Amino acid sequence: MHSNQEVNRQITINGAIVAPGQNKQLRIEIASLPTGTIIDIPVHVFNAKKPGPTILLQAGLHGDEINGVETLRRMLEQKDFDVQKGTVIVVPILNIFGFIHFSRDVPDGKDVNRSFPGSKNGSLASRIAYHYTKEILPQIDFGIDLHTGGGQRHNYPQVRYTDGDKMSEEMAKLFNAPLYFSSRLINGSFRKAAFKMGKPIVVYEAGESMRFDEFSIETAILGIKNILSHYDMVSSTERPLQIASVHLQKTKWIRAPRAGMFIPEVKNGMFIKKGQKLGCVTDTYAKKSKKINSPIDGHVFCVNHQAVVNQGDALFHIGI
């Protein structure tokens, strides 16, 4: 008779069972549109015969953050989840409502990523969070949550982990994005709900909402493969050498000193020196222009692409 150590676990989602050695696409029914069209969350499960970790790969928690959606779509298309050990659960679009409305949130304006662990009879965002917390989170060991910058902000590829959570920090290193750092847990977030259940999550941030960014997508694919290969979940393949991630210890926002038109003069991802000119904010009449100089040495990892800004708007995020 096999011991629990010799055979992989079965996965059960929404009453459907995925036995060891099976791959299935399942759906978690959430609600319907006013037209009666059913909205459900597609879930791909790749369950190997041999035991190993169960990892969640998800994107589209914010519906307008499409780089992660394309990352997982491309990996599914390329059949990158030929899992030899353990289980990979892939959710390409969590917030279906936001995705079809080109919106970060659900139609009532609520943010799903501020609604965890959710409520069975709460708002639409809360119901999505509830079903997901109930059906997916109890079955995973750890996860990767793919995001992009919000609004006009473009994030250079980076991984965020939970301070003090050794497993998530180790995953952030293994992912090997150009930059990684710890970030606080936000009330109502998916990552905090998972943390409370003992499920380490790292957040990959790259690109800008509603825009594909090839470098961000390729870096995400490579990072996911790095982690799957590390745990022997997929056959190891030759990968190009990568420069080791830079571990940022502290981050600082540089804000607009005045209102006007914002002209950045440094590229995202650059290392900049204290006193270096980052850009300027100018009026529309060519009468006044205010230079923006860096107050520190560090790496630029987010640039605001909004052309017209107000005083105090966040323009650059710099990591030390």
Residue frames as qw, qx, qy, qz and C-alpha x, y, z in Angstrom:
[[0.000, 0.888, 0.460, 0.000, 0.00, 0.00, 0.00],
 [0.384, 0.536, -0.031, 0.751, 1.26, 3.48, -0.85],
 [0.331, -0.523, -0.431, 0.657, 2.02, 5.90, 1.97],
 [0.152, 0.931, 0.274, -0.188, 0.95, 9.52, 1.73],
 [0.243, -0.731, 0.388, 0.506, 4.53, 10.35, 0.83],
 [0.407, -0.092, 0.780, 0.466, 4.43, 8.20, -2.33],
 [0.195, 0.553, 0.702, 0.403, 1.31, 9.48, -4.06],
 [0.025, 0.166, 0.011, 0.986, 0.17, 13.01, -4.74],
 [0.227, 0.366, 0.634, -0.643, -3.00, 14.47, -3.22],
 [0.187, 0.574, 0.687, 0.404, -6.25, 14.90, -5.09],
 [0.004, -0.080, -0.076, 0.994, -7.56, 18.43, -5.68],
 [0.041, 0.610, 0.791, 0.028, -11.24, 19.26, -5.19],
 [0.005, -0.163, 0.009, 0.987, -12.66, 22.54, -6.52],
 [0.522, 0.117, -0.059, -0.843, -16.37, 23.36, -6.63],
 [0.845, 0.016, 0.395, -0.361, -17.17, 19.67, -6.11],
 [0.821, 0.515, -0.242, -0.043, -15.00, 18.51, -9.05],
 [0.756, -0.509, 0.368, 0.184, -12.14, 16.15, -8.25],
 [0.543, 0.716, -0.438, -0.017, -8.77, 16.16, -10.01],
 [0.945, -0.297, 0.109, 0.082, -7.03, 12.89, -9.20],
 [0.394, -0.632, 0.530, 0.406, -3.24, 12.38, -9.24],
 [0.418, -0.016, 0.750, 0.513, -2.09, 12.19, -12.85],
 [0.274, 0.713, 0.625, 0.160, -5.01, 14.24, -14.19],
 [0.128, -0.121, 0.068, 0.982, -5.18, 17.70, -15.78],
 [0.068, 0.669, 0.734, 0.096, -8.53, 19.49, -15.85],
 [0.008, -0.238, -0.026, -0.971, -10.07, 22.89, -16.47],
 [0.181, -0.556, -0.775, 0.240, -12.70, 23.68, -13.85],
 [0.034, -0.537, -0.170, -0.825, -14.88, 26.71, -13.12],
 [0.158, -0.356, -0.666, 0.636, -15.98, 28.47, -9.95],
 [0.021, -0.672, -0.544, -0.503, -19.38, 30.03, -10.57],
 [0.211, -0.087, -0.359, 0.905, -19.62, 33.49, -9.01],
 [0.280, 0.549, 0.399, -0.679, -22.67, 35.40, -10.27],
 [0.463, 0.489, 0.629, 0.389, -24.43, 36.48, -13.45],
 [0.098, 0.011, 0.170, 0.981, -24.68, 39.65, -15.51],
 [0.420, 0.303, 0.320, -0.793, -28.01, 41.55, -15.74],
 [0.566, 0.306, -0.499, -0.581, -28.54, 39.69, -19.04],
 [0.941, -0.147, 0.160, -0.259, -28.40, 36.35, -17.22],
 [0.698, 0.513, -0.468, 0.173, -24.96, 35.47, -18.60],
 [0.849, -0.508, -0.058, 0.135, -23.14, 33.36, -16.01],
 [0.222, 0.817, -0.466, 0.258, -19.78, 34.67, -14.83],
 [0.924, -0.373, 0.044, 0.074, -17.37, 32.09, -13.49],
 [0.149, -0.817, 0.542, 0.130, -13.64, 31.86, -12.78],
 [0.893, 0.323, -0.314, -0.017, -11.73, 29.41, -15.02],
 [0.495, -0.671, 0.548, -0.061, -9.25, 27.29, -13.04],
 [0.767, 0.416, -0.486, -0.049, -6.67, 25.03, -14.71],
 [0.688, -0.559, 0.442, -0.136, -5.36, 22.19, -12.53],
 [0.662, 0.482, -0.574, 0.022, -2.24, 20.18, -13.43],
 [0.712, -0.520, 0.375, -0.287, -1.96, 17.35, -10.90],
 [0.399, 0.496, -0.770, -0.038, 1.07, 15.06, -11.20],
 [0.871, -0.211, -0.435, -0.090, 1.14, 11.47, -9.92],
 [0.636, 0.009, -0.479, 0.605, 4.24, 12.08, -7.82],
 [0.348, -0.840, -0.368, 0.196, 3.86, 14.13, -4.61],
 [0.437, 0.165, -0.021, 0.884, 5.22, 17.64, -4.35],
 [0.014, 0.349, 0.343, -0.872, 4.13, 21.16, -3.46],
 [0.238, 0.709, 0.638, 0.181, 0.88, 22.69, -4.67],
 [0.236, -0.275, 0.041, 0.931, 1.51, 26.13, -6.16],
 [0.299, 0.794, 0.507, -0.154, -1.04, 28.73, -7.25],
 [0.295, -0.050, 0.322, 0.898, -0.30, 30.96, -10.25],
 [0.152, 0.759, 0.622, -0.114, -2.88, 33.71, -10.60],
 [0.200, 0.017, 0.203, 0.958, -3.42, 36.94, -12.51],
 [0.203, -0.439, -0.498, -0.720, -6.18, 39.46, -13.13],
 [0.279, -0.488, -0.671, 0.483, -7.04, 40.10, -9.48],
 [0.142, 0.636, 0.083, -0.754, -7.33, 43.66, -10.77],
 [0.707, 0.497, 0.502, -0.027, -9.18, 43.39, -14.08],
 [0.419, 0.902, -0.091, -0.058, -7.11, 45.99, -15.96],
 [0.286, -0.705, 0.634, 0.139, -3.75, 44.41, -15.10],
 [0.895, 0.366, 0.011, -0.255, -3.34, 42.32, -18.22],
 [0.279, 0.659, -0.699, 0.006, 0.39, 41.52, -18.36],
 [0.359, -0.248, 0.852, -0.288, -0.14, 38.68, -15.89],
 [0.782, 0.338, 0.347, -0.392, -3.15, 37.43, -17.85],
 [0.663, 0.656, -0.327, -0.152, -1.03, 37.24, -21.00],
 [0.043, -0.567, 0.809, -0.149, 1.83, 35.59, -19.08],
 [0.531, -0.048, 0.796, -0.286, -0.34, 32.68, -17.94],
 [0.763, 0.523, 0.146, -0.350, -2.21, 32.46, -21.27],
 [0.453, 0.702, -0.538, -0.110, 1.11, 32.16, -23.08],
 [0.166, -0.406, 0.878, -0.191, 2.40, 29.51, -20.68],
 [0.702, 0.192, 0.588, -0.353, -0.82, 27.50, -21.10],
 [0.698, 0.652, -0.103, -0.276, -0.55, 27.80, -24.88],
 [0.336, 0.662, -0.669, 0.032, 3.10, 26.70, -24.83],
 [0.922, -0.203, -0.318, -0.091, 2.23, 23.75, -22.55],
 [0.214, 0.595, -0.570, 0.524, 4.71, 24.89, -19.91],
 [0.556, -0.397, 0.472, -0.557, 2.82, 23.07, -17.15],
 [0.822, 0.115, -0.551, -0.091, 3.90, 19.50, -17.88],
 [0.424, -0.667, 0.437, -0.429, 4.04, 18.86, -14.15],
 [0.618, 0.219, -0.750, 0.088, 6.15, 15.90, -12.99],
 [0.383, -0.226, -0.736, 0.510, 5.70, 16.41, -9.23],
 [0.002, 0.362, 0.434, -0.825, 3.10, 18.17, -7.13],
 [0.235, 0.710, 0.660, 0.074, 0.31, 20.36, -8.45],
 [0.133, -0.078, 0.115, 0.981, 0.05, 23.64, -10.34],
 [0.161, 0.728, 0.648, -0.157, -3.24, 25.55, -10.13],
 [0.245, 0.028, 0.286, 0.926, -3.48, 28.30, -12.78],
 [0.131, 0.783, 0.557, -0.243, -6.06, 31.10, -12.61],
 [0.437, 0.262, 0.288, 0.810, -5.41, 33.45, -15.57],
 [0.152, -0.437, -0.112, -0.879, -8.23, 35.91, -14.69],
 [0.164, -0.280, -0.805, 0.496, -9.56, 36.12, -11.15],
 [0.191, 0.528, 0.346, -0.752, -11.61, 39.32, -11.53],
 [0.335, 0.359, 0.747, 0.449, -13.65, 38.46, -14.63],
 [0.068, 0.884, 0.450, -0.107, -15.99, 41.43, -14.06],
 [0.203, -0.814, 0.181, 0.513, -13.12, 43.93, -14.01],
 [0.420, -0.165, 0.679, 0.579, -11.51, 42.33, -17.05],
 [0.281, 0.526, 0.708, 0.378, -14.55, 42.65, -19.29],
 [0.025, -0.954, -0.297, 0.045, -15.10, 46.25, -18.10],
 [0.548, 0.529, -0.170, 0.626, -11.40, 47.25, -18.58],
 [0.364, -0.793, 0.098, -0.479, -11.49, 48.13, -14.87],
 [0.146, 0.397, -0.777, 0.466, -9.39, 47.51, -11.78],
 [0.340, -0.030, 0.677, -0.652, -12.53, 46.87, -9.73],
 [0.145, 0.398, 0.900, 0.104, -15.92, 45.16, -10.05],
 [0.042, 0.588, 0.485, 0.646, -18.92, 47.13, -11.41],
 [0.391, -0.847, -0.355, -0.060, -19.95, 48.52, -8.00],
 [0.131, 0.878, -0.273, 0.371, -16.51, 50.10, -7.61],
 [0.720, -0.612, 0.318, -0.077, -15.20, 47.77, -4.91],
 [0.290, 0.646, -0.706, -0.015, -11.66, 46.36, -5.08],
 [0.938, -0.106, -0.310, -0.110, -11.55, 42.54, -4.85],
 [0.672, 0.199, -0.475, 0.532, -8.03, 42.83, -3.41],
 [0.086, -0.302, 0.455, -0.833, -9.44, 44.75, -0.42],
 [0.725, -0.192, -0.095, -0.655, -12.33, 42.31, 0.12],
 [0.682, 0.065, -0.724, 0.088, -10.64, 39.14, 1.42],
 [0.201, -0.052, 0.970, 0.128, -11.49, 36.77, 3.05],
 [0.313, -0.123, -0.553, -0.762, -14.91, 37.83, 1.81],
 [0.433, 0.114, 0.623, -0.642, -18.50, 36.99, 2.62],
 [0.239, 0.251, 0.907, 0.240, -20.95, 34.55, 1.04],
 [0.102, 0.773, 0.624, 0.058, -23.75, 37.14, 1.10],
 [0.252, -0.643, -0.024, 0.723, -21.72, 40.35, 0.83],
 [0.338, 0.757, -0.181, -0.530, -20.90, 42.65, -2.09],
 [0.874, 0.471, -0.108, -0.052, -19.89, 41.22, -5.46],
 [0.319, 0.683, -0.593, 0.282, -16.19, 41.76, -4.66],
 [0.442, -0.429, 0.655, -0.437, -16.67, 40.11, -1.27],
 [0.918, 0.115, 0.255, -0.281, -18.42, 37.11, -2.83],
 [0.723, 0.581, -0.363, 0.090, -15.59, 36.60, -5.32],
 [0.044, 0.610, -0.678, 0.408, -13.08, 36.72, -2.44],
 [0.697, -0.254, 0.493, -0.454, -15.19, 34.34, -0.34],
 [0.954, 0.253, 0.046, -0.152, -15.49, 31.61, -2.99],
 [0.581, 0.631, -0.457, 0.233, -11.81, 31.90, -3.83],
 [0.200, -0.566, 0.650, -0.465, -10.74, 31.74, -0.17],
 [0.800, -0.123, 0.435, -0.394, -12.93, 28.71, 0.38],
 [0.931, 0.343, 0.073, -0.104, -12.18, 26.76, -2.80],
 [0.670, 0.622, -0.294, 0.278, -8.55, 27.53, -3.65],
 [0.044, -0.769, 0.487, -0.411, -6.51, 28.76, -0.68],
 [0.771, -0.433, 0.404, -0.236, -6.91, 25.71, 1.63],
 [0.967, 0.181, 0.164, 0.067, -5.35, 23.46, -1.03],
 [0.573, 0.717, -0.232, 0.322, -2.17, 25.35, -1.88],
 [0.758, -0.330, -0.190, 0.530, 1.26, 25.48, -0.25],
 [0.229, -0.538, 0.052, 0.810, 2.31, 28.81, -1.76],
 [0.487, 0.714, 0.495, 0.090, 1.48, 31.11, -4.63],
 [0.320, -0.119, 0.248, 0.907, 2.56, 33.75, -7.14],
 [0.212, 0.799, 0.499, -0.259, 0.19, 36.69, -7.70],
 [0.461, 0.161, 0.365, 0.792, 0.85, 38.59, -10.94],
 [0.035, 0.868, 0.356, -0.343, 0.12, 42.34, -11.00],
 [0.479, 0.445, 0.157, 0.740, 1.06, 45.50, -12.92],
 [0.127, -0.129, -0.252, 0.951, 1.27, 49.16, -11.97],
 [0.153, 0.691, 0.680, -0.193, -2.04, 50.95, -11.54],
 [0.176, 0.907, 0.131, -0.359, -3.27, 53.90, -13.59],
 [0.539, 0.814, -0.210, 0.061, -0.45, 55.49, -15.55],
 [0.382, -0.731, 0.565, -0.017, 2.31, 54.00, -13.37],
 [0.828, 0.382, -0.409, -0.030, 4.78, 51.66, -15.03],
 [0.705, -0.597, 0.381, -0.039, 6.50, 49.19, -12.71],
 [0.348, 0.574, -0.738, -0.062, 9.92, 47.79, -13.54],
 [0.827, -0.117, -0.532, -0.136, 9.81, 43.98, -12.97],
 [0.089, -0.457, 0.632, -0.620, 9.95, 43.39, -9.21],
 [0.622, -0.306, -0.716, -0.080, 8.85, 40.82, -6.64],
 [0.300, -0.544, 0.328, -0.712, 7.39, 41.74, -3.26],
 [0.584, -0.153, -0.788, 0.121, 7.40, 39.41, -0.28],
 [0.549, -0.762, -0.201, -0.277, 6.06, 39.57, 3.28],
 [0.096, 0.661, -0.568, 0.481, 8.56, 40.83, 5.83],
 [0.454, -0.374, 0.680, -0.437, 9.43, 38.09, 8.32],
 [0.915, 0.185, 0.251, -0.256, 8.01, 35.32, 6.12],
 [0.357, -0.522, 0.688, 0.356, 11.09, 33.30, 5.23],
 [0.582, 0.276, 0.742, 0.190, 9.30, 31.16, 2.65],
 [0.407, 0.866, 0.289, -0.025, 8.02, 34.13, 0.66],
 [0.092, -0.877, 0.378, 0.282, 11.45, 35.78, 0.82],
 [0.504, -0.247, 0.768, 0.307, 13.05, 32.58, -0.49],
 [0.549, 0.558, 0.611, 0.118, 10.52, 32.44, -3.34],
 [0.190, 0.962, 0.011, -0.197, 11.25, 36.08, -4.19],
 [0.263, -0.661, 0.615, 0.340, 14.95, 35.22, -4.51],
 [0.549, 0.064, 0.802, 0.226, 14.23, 32.12, -6.61],
 [0.480, 0.777, 0.390, -0.116, 11.99, 34.08, -8.98],
 [0.562, -0.215, 0.294, 0.742, 15.03, 36.22, -9.78],
 [0.268, 0.895, 0.310, 0.179, 13.31, 39.33, -11.13],
 [0.436, 0.576, -0.184, 0.666, 15.62, 42.34, -11.47],
 [0.101, -0.419, 0.421, -0.798, 14.48, 43.71, -8.07],
 [0.587, -0.451, -0.661, -0.120, 12.83, 42.33, -4.92],
 [0.005, 0.309, -0.453, 0.836, 11.87, 43.77, -1.55],
 [0.115, -0.391, -0.857, 0.316, 9.51, 43.30, 1.39],
 [0.226, -0.335, -0.190, -0.895, 6.17, 45.09, 1.50],
 [0.288, -0.036, 0.660, -0.693, 3.60, 45.39, 4.26],
 [0.005, 0.365, 0.922, 0.132, 0.42, 43.35, 4.36],
 [0.251, -0.117, -0.086, -0.957, -2.68, 45.39, 3.50],
 [0.406, 0.182, 0.712, -0.543, -5.99, 44.75, 5.25],
 [0.694, 0.484, 0.278, -0.455, -8.43, 42.91, 3.01],
 [0.349, 0.627, -0.597, -0.359, -5.74, 41.87, 0.51],
 [0.940, 0.134, -0.280, -0.139, -5.41, 38.40, -0.95],
 [0.529, 0.416, -0.611, 0.417, -1.83, 38.18, 0.35],
 [0.237, -0.385, 0.561, -0.694, -2.86, 38.97, 3.94],
 [0.861, -0.087, 0.087, -0.493, -5.72, 36.46, 3.87],
 [0.873, 0.264, -0.404, 0.069, -3.32, 33.81, 2.57],
 [0.239, 0.487, -0.621, 0.565, -0.69, 34.75, 5.17],
 [0.539, -0.335, 0.414, -0.653, -3.22, 34.24, 7.99],
 [0.962, 0.044, 0.030, -0.269, -3.83, 30.74, 6.62],
 [0.631, -0.487, 0.548, 0.252, -0.09, 30.00, 6.55],
 [0.750, 0.462, 0.392, 0.264, 0.13, 30.22, 2.75],
 [0.323, -0.538, 0.214, 0.749, 3.14, 32.28, 1.60],
 [0.530, 0.749, 0.380, 0.120, 2.45, 34.51, -1.43],
 [0.357, -0.332, 0.216, 0.846, 4.80, 36.64, -3.51],
 [0.403, 0.822, 0.313, -0.255, 3.52, 39.46, -5.69],
 [0.523, 0.032, 0.423, 0.739, 5.14, 40.08, -9.07],
 [0.187, 0.862, 0.235, -0.408, 4.65, 43.68, -10.25],
 [0.396, -0.197, 0.518, 0.732, 5.59, 44.69, -13.79],
 [0.140, 0.369, 0.625, 0.673, 4.36, 46.95, -16.54],
 [0.205, 0.093, 0.143, -0.964, 1.37, 49.26, -16.72],
 [0.468, 0.366, 0.718, -0.363, -2.38, 48.59, -16.66],
 [0.639, 0.662, 0.314, -0.234, -4.08, 47.95, -20.03],
 [0.375, 0.795, -0.449, -0.163, -0.71, 47.80, -21.83],
 [0.985, -0.005, -0.007, 0.175, 1.29, 44.73, -22.81],
 [0.055, -0.869, 0.492, 0.015, 4.98, 44.96, -21.93],
 [0.881, 0.274, -0.384, -0.023, 7.07, 42.18, -23.49],
 [0.300, 0.456, -0.677, 0.494, 9.98, 42.46, -21.07],
 [0.483, -0.290, 0.487, -0.668, 7.58, 42.20, -18.11],
 [0.922, 0.074, -0.018, -0.379, 5.86, 39.14, -19.61],
 [0.757, 0.383, -0.506, 0.156, 9.11, 37.35, -20.49],
 [0.048, 0.453, -0.667, 0.589, 10.56, 38.06, -17.04],
 [0.694, -0.198, 0.337, -0.605, 7.40, 36.65, -15.41],
 [0.938, 0.192, -0.221, -0.187, 7.53, 33.45, -17.49],
 [0.553, 0.441, -0.606, 0.365, 11.19, 32.94, -16.64],
 [0.218, -0.422, 0.573, -0.668, 10.58, 33.61, -12.94],
 [0.851, -0.100, 0.167, -0.487, 7.74, 31.11, -12.74],
 [0.887, 0.291, -0.357, 0.030, 9.88, 28.50, -14.51],
 [0.218, 0.534, -0.642, 0.505, 12.71, 29.21, -12.05],
 [0.504, -0.308, 0.527, -0.611, 10.47, 28.31, -9.11],
 [0.936, 0.100, 0.016, -0.337, 8.85, 25.27, -10.74],
 [0.735, 0.438, -0.486, 0.178, 12.28, 23.93, -11.73],
 [0.043, -0.541, 0.640, -0.544, 13.72, 24.56, -8.25],
 [0.638, -0.170, 0.551, -0.510, 11.07, 22.27, -6.72],
 [0.111, -0.146, 0.940, 0.288, 11.54, 19.68, -9.52],
 [0.534, 0.423, 0.517, -0.518, 7.92, 20.17, -10.56],
 [0.719, 0.670, 0.002, -0.184, 8.80, 20.40, -14.23],
 [0.878, 0.111, 0.117, 0.450, 11.69, 19.02, -16.25],
 [0.307, -0.733, 0.133, 0.592, 14.64, 21.36, -15.96],
 [0.654, 0.663, 0.243, 0.270, 15.36, 23.23, -19.16],
 [0.552, -0.005, 0.024, 0.833, 18.34, 25.32, -20.24],
 [0.010, -0.944, -0.328, 0.026, 17.72, 28.93, -19.35],
 [0.438, 0.660, -0.152, 0.590, 19.86, 31.96, -20.12],
 [0.497, -0.196, -0.481, 0.695, 22.01, 33.23, -17.29],
 [0.161, -0.879, -0.315, -0.320, 20.40, 36.00, -15.28],
 [0.176, 0.456, -0.424, 0.762, 21.93, 38.75, -13.21],
 [0.314, -0.338, -0.792, 0.400, 21.14, 38.15, -9.55],
 [0.185, -0.829, -0.448, -0.279, 18.20, 40.14, -8.17],
 [0.165, 0.364, -0.337, 0.853, 18.91, 43.38, -6.35],
 [0.402, -0.559, -0.700, 0.190, 17.43, 43.29, -2.82],
 [0.019, -0.613, -0.015, -0.790, 16.01, 46.72, -1.99],
 [0.358, -0.212, -0.710, 0.568, 16.04, 47.59, 1.71],
 [0.029, 0.584, 0.396, -0.708, 14.08, 50.83, 1.63],
 [0.294, 0.494, 0.596, 0.560, 11.84, 52.64, -0.86],
 [0.061, -0.519, -0.230, 0.821, 10.91, 56.29, -1.39],
 [0.384, 0.726, 0.535, 0.198, 8.39, 58.12, -3.57],
 [0.237, -0.179, 0.118, 0.948, 9.50, 61.30, -5.36],
 [0.201, 0.716, 0.647, -0.168, 6.51, 63.61, -5.77],
 [0.332, 0.649, 0.315, 0.608, 5.64, 66.51, -8.06],
 [0.321, -0.242, -0.317, 0.859, 6.89, 69.81, -6.59],
 [0.280, 0.372, 0.073, -0.882, 4.20, 71.72, -8.52],
 [0.673, 0.477, 0.538, -0.173, 1.39, 71.17, -11.02],
 [0.241, 0.707, -0.392, -0.537, 2.12, 71.13, -14.72],
 [0.879, 0.384, -0.241, -0.145, 3.37, 68.93, -17.52],
 [0.695, -0.535, 0.476, 0.068, 5.67, 66.14, -16.35],
 [0.684, 0.627, -0.372, -0.040, 8.70, 65.24, -18.47],
 [0.842, -0.442, 0.281, 0.127, 10.75, 62.30, -17.11],
 [0.375, 0.804, -0.456, -0.067, 14.41, 62.12, -18.15],
 [0.170, -0.422, 0.887, -0.081, 15.47, 58.74, -16.74],
 [0.634, 0.029, -0.659, -0.403, 14.46, 55.23, -17.76],
 [0.823, -0.401, 0.142, -0.376, 12.66, 52.84, -15.47],
 [0.981, -0.057, -0.061, 0.173, 15.07, 50.34, -13.90],
 [0.469, 0.658, -0.294, 0.511, 18.05, 52.73, -13.98],
 [0.631, -0.461, -0.330, 0.530, 20.43, 53.18, -11.08],
 [0.142, 0.855, 0.088, 0.492, 20.55, 56.89, -10.27],
 [0.523, -0.009, -0.423, 0.740, 22.83, 59.00, -8.06],
 [0.208, -0.755, -0.435, 0.444, 21.92, 61.57, -5.43],
 [0.049, -0.650, 0.104, 0.751, 21.46, 64.96, -7.07],
 [0.211, 0.052, 0.763, 0.609, 20.91, 63.47, -10.55],
 [0.424, 0.204, -0.031, -0.882, 18.16, 65.14, -12.58],
 [0.369, 0.197, 0.905, -0.077, 15.18, 62.79, -12.93],
 [0.175, 0.586, 0.656, 0.443, 12.96, 65.10, -14.95],
 [0.024, -0.051, -0.164, 0.985, 11.01, 68.32, -14.65],
 [0.122, 0.686, 0.710, -0.107, 7.52, 69.73, -14.24],
 [0.169, -0.051, 0.209, 0.962, 6.80, 72.73, -16.48],
 [0.380, 0.546, 0.413, -0.622, 3.84, 75.00, -17.13],
 [0.622, 0.509, 0.563, 0.190, 2.17, 75.20, -20.54],
 [0.238, 0.968, 0.078, -0.013, 3.49, 78.71, -21.26],
 [0.770, 0.292, -0.165, 0.543, 7.23, 77.99, -21.02],
 [0.114, -0.848, 0.152, -0.494, 7.48, 80.49, -18.16],
 [0.476, -0.597, 0.554, -0.332, 8.21, 78.23, -15.21],
 [0.842, 0.165, -0.512, -0.044, 9.97, 74.89, -15.00],
 [0.557, -0.652, 0.438, -0.271, 10.88, 72.98, -11.84],
 [0.485, 0.405, -0.775, 0.015, 13.69, 70.41, -11.96],
 [0.884, -0.390, 0.070, -0.247, 13.31, 67.17, -10.04],
 [0.305, 0.589, -0.722, 0.199, 16.60, 65.92, -8.59],
 [0.812, -0.221, -0.541, -0.005, 17.04, 62.63, -6.77],
 [0.403, -0.796, 0.284, -0.351, 17.54, 63.00, -3.00],
 [0.734, -0.400, 0.548, -0.030, 19.25, 59.58, -2.80],
 [0.156, 0.372, -0.850, -0.339, 21.26, 56.95, -4.65],
 [0.588, 0.097, 0.717, -0.361, 19.03, 54.10, -5.75],
 [0.154, 0.123, 0.858, 0.474, 17.16, 52.14, -8.41],
 [0.473, 0.152, -0.023, -0.867, 14.14, 53.64, -10.18],
 [0.109, 0.087, 0.987, 0.075, 11.47, 50.93, -10.21],
 [0.207, 0.688, 0.694, -0.046, 8.30, 52.87, -11.00],
 [0.116, -0.100, 0.194, 0.969, 7.69, 55.85, -13.31],
 [0.343, 0.619, 0.534, -0.463, 4.42, 57.75, -13.64],
 [0.329, 0.176, 0.614, 0.696, 3.49, 58.13, -17.33],
 [0.080, 0.850, 0.503, -0.134, 0.82, 60.74, -16.64],
 [0.475, 0.417, 0.154, 0.759, 1.75, 63.73, -18.79],
 [0.165, -0.629, 0.014, -0.760, -0.17, 66.34, -16.76],
 [0.556, -0.241, -0.702, 0.374, 0.27, 66.15, -12.98],
 [0.358, -0.858, -0.138, -0.342, -0.89, 67.91, -9.84],
 [0.006, 0.656, -0.584, 0.478, 1.32, 69.04, -6.98],
 [0.552, -0.352, 0.642, -0.399, 2.14, 66.06, -4.75],
 [0.930, 0.245, -0.091, -0.259, 1.49, 63.37, -7.39],
 [0.723, -0.395, 0.526, 0.213, 3.83, 60.38, -7.10],
 [0.514, 0.751, -0.302, -0.284, 6.25, 60.49, -10.06],
 [0.553, 0.440, -0.700, 0.105, 9.13, 58.11, -9.31],
 [0.854, -0.493, 0.104, -0.130, 9.51, 55.22, -6.88],
 [0.391, 0.665, -0.598, 0.219, 13.15, 54.67, -5.89],
 [0.925, -0.362, -0.116, -0.004, 14.63, 51.74, -3.99],
 [0.082, -0.827, 0.537, -0.143, 17.79, 51.91, -1.90]]
